[in-house]
């Protein structure tokens, strides 16, 4: 006769070990079964396994100390409220279902062509962004945004997608019918943006006009990419994806640029988001 194991009869430490092999949603579901299981499911021993090993090292780069009183509180806090790190130039959070690391690189940390020239770009404050400043385009004939992040900062064995996060002013113009090139690729750590130059990359055929930052008025082929609006009113354009195997000693470069020179104005750039794509 088969005998069933009564999980509640095990020591709390054993129960915690078992639950730590599941997932955050499973731990929350199991916690309602009984008081004994709840104590184990909410213990630091369980939620420490769900937190990325580098969590405390990452949080040491934040100017705001965490008020979490337990590992579960810390996990839930990071999955609902991103934390600013590196002098406010990047936000860090956790994907709530898996605990995988998510980031947004602020516009201030991106390489924006002419971004330090007030004639072309202004740095403004908006209440709808988590960063102190965002970049607003005044006028430019050469649109180029590039970003980078160390691959070791990502969660191993995870497929990531990168998105440009932006919106338009009411008076924006010049983006409607002009496609941009987008790309995500792994490069050597400490790479030089100018070697090779963006023009050399495009001329080499590695980048294509494949995306529109605004839905165009004219009919476009189905292989083009278009932006999606987020719940908080921003737009996001997929730049590409990258599978992080783990152990890579390099950087991820993300590109969004318009090669054909054309005047434009009125885009507001918040940054580039890098997040796991398991559930999106």
TAPE-V723869 format. One record per pair of residues at least 12 apart in sequence whose C-alpha atoms are under 8 Angstrom apart, sorted by the first residue. I is the first residue (numbers start at 1). J is the second residue. Records with the same first field share a line. If there is no record, write none. Layout:
I: J  J
//
This chain:
8: 36  37
12: 36  37  39  40
13: 40
15: 37  40  41
16: 40  41  43  45  46
17: 45  46
19: 40  41  46
20: 45  46  47  49  50
23: 50  97  98
24: 47  50  96  97  98  99
25: 97
27: 41  42
28: 41
42: 72
43: 70  71  72
44: 70  71  72
47: 71  72  75
48: 71  72
50: 75  98  99
51: 71  75  99
52: 99  100  101  155
58: 85
59: 83  85
61: 85  86  87
62: 83  84  85  86  87  88
63: 84  85  87
75: 94  99
76: 96
78: 92  93  94
79: 93  94  95  96  99
80: 93  94  96
81: 93
82: 94
88: 106  131  132
89: 105  106  107  108  109  131
90: 103  104  105  106  109
91: 103  104  105  106
92: 104
95: 275  276
100: 155  276
101: 153  154  155  275  276
102: 154  273  274  275  276
103: 273  274  275
104: 271  272  273  274
105: 147  271  272  273
106: 131  134  270  271  272
107: 133  134  135  269  270  271  272
108: 133  134  135
109: 147
110: 145  146  147  148  271
111: 144  145  146  147
112: 144  145  146
113: 142  143  144  145
115: 135
119: 138  139
120: 137  138  139  140
121: 135  136  137  138  139
122: 135  136  137  138
123: 135  136
124: 136
128: 232
129: 270
131: 270
134: 268  269  270  271
135: 268  269  270
136: 266  267  268  269
137: 265  266  267  268
138: 265  266
139: 263  264  265  266
140: 262  263  264  265
141: 261  262  263  264
142: 258  259  260  261  262  263
143: 257  258  259
144: 255  256  257  258
145: 255  256  257
146: 253  254  255  256
147: 253  254  255  272
148: 251  252  253  254
149: 251  252  253
150: 189  249  250  251  252
151: 244  248  249  250  251  252
152: 246  247  248  249  250
154: 244
155: 244  246
156: 244  245  246  247
157: 243  244  245  246
158: 243  244  245  276
159: 241  242  243  244  276  277  278
160: 241  242  243  244  274  275  276  277
161: 238  239  240  241  242  274  275  276  277
162: 184  238  239  240  241  254  272  273  274  275
163: 236  237  238  239  240  272  273  274
164: 236  237  238  239  256  269  271  272  273
165: 234  235  236  237  269  270  271  272  273
166: 234  235  236  267  268  269  270  271
167: 233  234  235  267  268  269
168: 266  267  268
169: 266  267  268
170: 266
171: 265  266
172: 264  265  266  267
173: 264  265  266
174: 262  263  264  265
175: 212  213  214  264
176: 212  213  214  215  216  217
177: 212  214  216  217  218
178: 212  258
179: 209  210  211  212  213  258
180: 208  209  210  211  212  213  256  257  258  259
181: 207  208  209  210  211  255  256  257  258  259
182: 207  208  209  210  211  238  239  240  254  255  256  257
183: 207  239  240  253  254  255  256
184: 239  240  241  242  252  253  254  255
185: 242  252  253  254
186: 250  251  252  253
187: 250  251  252  253
188: 249  250  251
189: 249  250  251
190: 250  251
191: 251
199: 259
210: 223  224  225
211: 224  225  226
212: 224  225  226  227
213: 226  227  237
214: 226  227
215: 227
225: 237  238
239: 254  255  256
240: 254
//
